[in-house]
Amino acid sequence: MKGLFCGGCRARNNEEYKIVLAKRQKRMLVLLLAGLLTVVAGIVYIGVNGFEDSYSLGFVFGFGVGLALGAALAMWKIRKTLRNEEKVKEARLKETDEREVEVANQALRLTAKIMLAALYVCLIIGGLFWEEIMLVCCILVCIFLLSYEFAKKYYNKQM
C-alpha cells in the first residue's frame, strides 16, 4: 500500500528521506485520528439508536479500529526505521529504485482499470434492480474520471 498512498519519493540522501518519513508519520497520525473518530461515531450511534442495527454498528467499529490499528502499526514501523541509519538507507534505496517505481505505476494502472470495470458492472447490473446503486456507481465513475483529468493537468503544469 506504500506505493498507493505514499508514492513519489525523490530523496537523494538519508536526511531527505528522514524528512519524507516524518511527513508520512504525520499522515499516519491523521489516519489514526480518523479511525478513532470513526469509533466515536459508532459510540454516538449506539447512544442515539441503541443496538438496533448491529451490522452497521459492527461495520463502523470494525472500520474505525482497523484504520486506527493500521495507522498505529505504520507509525511504529516508520519510527523503527528512523532509529536505525542502516534501515533508513535500505528503505530509501528500495523506494527510489526505478524498477520498484515502475512496478507500482503498472499496478496502479491495472487497479484503476479493474475498479472502473467493476463500477461499470455494478452500474449496469445494479441499475436493473436499484436506481440508487446505478446513481452512486455513475457518480463514482464520474469522480474517478474527473479527478484523473484534473490530476493530469495539475501534474503537467508541475513538470
N, C-alpha and C positions, 0 to 999 in steps of 0.2 A: 504494500500500500504506500510505501515511501515514495515511489515514483509517481503515484497518482496525486497525492496531496502535498508532497514536498519536492517537487522537481525543479530543475533549472539551476542546480548548484554549479557555480563557476569559480569556486575558491581555488586560488593558486598556491596557497600555503596553509599551514595548520592554523595560524592565527585567524585568517579569514574564515576558515571552516569552523572554528570555535564560535565566531560571531553568528554564522549560519545556524549552528546547533543551538545557540542561546535563543535565537528568534524562534526556532522550532519548539523549543521548550515553552516559550510564551504562548504559542499557538495551542500546544497541548494543554496548557493551563486553561485556556478559553474553552476547549472541548471538555475538560474535566468539570468546569463550572456549568457548562451547558447540560452535561449529564446529571449533575446534582440538581440543577433547576428542573429537569425533567422528572426526577424522583419527587421533588417537592410538588410539582404539578399533580403527580399521582396521589400524593397525600391530600392535597386540596380537593381532588376529585372524590376521594373517599369521604371527606368532610361534607361535601355538597350532596353526593348521590348515594353514599353508603357503598355496600358491596354488590350493588345491583348487577353491574356488568363486569364480571370478574375477568373476562377475556381482555377487554380494553384496559383494565387496570393492570393485569399481568403484562400486557404488551408495553404499556407506558413505563412501568417499573423495570422491566427487562431491558428495554431500550436505554433508559437512563443509567442503569447500573452498568450495562455493557459499555456504553460510551465513557462513563467515568473510569471504569477499570482499565479500558484500553488506553485512555489518555494517561492514566497514572503509570501504567506499565511502560508506555513510550517515554514519559518523563524520566522514569527510573533508568531506562536504557541509555538515554541521552546523558544523564548525569554520570552514569558509569563510564561512558565513553569519554566524557570531558575530563575525568580524573586521571586517565592514562594517556600519555602523549603518543605512545605507540598505537593505541587503538584509534586515536584521532587521525593519525596519518593513514592507517589502514582503511578506515571508513571513508576518508576523503578520496583516496586513490580509487577505491571501489566505486564510489558515487560519481566521480568525474570521468570514469573510463568511458570512452566513446562507444564501445560495444554495449555496455550497460544502458547508456542513454538511448541508443538506437533500439534496443530490445524493449525498453519502457515505452518509447514512442510507438512502436509497432503494436504492442499490447494495448495501448490506449486507443489506437485507431480501430483495432478489431473489436474492442469492448464497445466503442461508440456505435459501430455498425450493428453489433448484436443487440444493443439497447434499442436502437431505432427500429430494428426488425421486430423485437418483442413488443414494443409500444404499438407498432403498426398492427400486429396480430391481435393484441388486446383491443385496439381501436375498432377493428373490423368485427371480431367475434363479440366483444362486449357491446358494441353498438347494436347488434341484433337483439340483445336482451335488455340492456340497461343503458338508457340515454346518458346518464351521469358518467358512466365509465368511458363512453365514447368521448364525451366532452373533456374529461380530465386527461385522457390519453392524447387527444388533439392538442390541448393546451401544453402538455409536456413536450410533445414533438416540436411545437412552435417555439417554446422556450429554448429547447436544445439547439434548434437551427439558428434562431436569432442570436443566442449567446455565442455560437460558433462564428457567425459573421461579425459581430461586434468585437470579439476577441481577435479575430484575424485582422481587422482594420486597426485595432489598437496596437498589436504587435508589429504590423507593417510600419506604423509610424515610429515605433520604438527602435526598430533596427535600421 
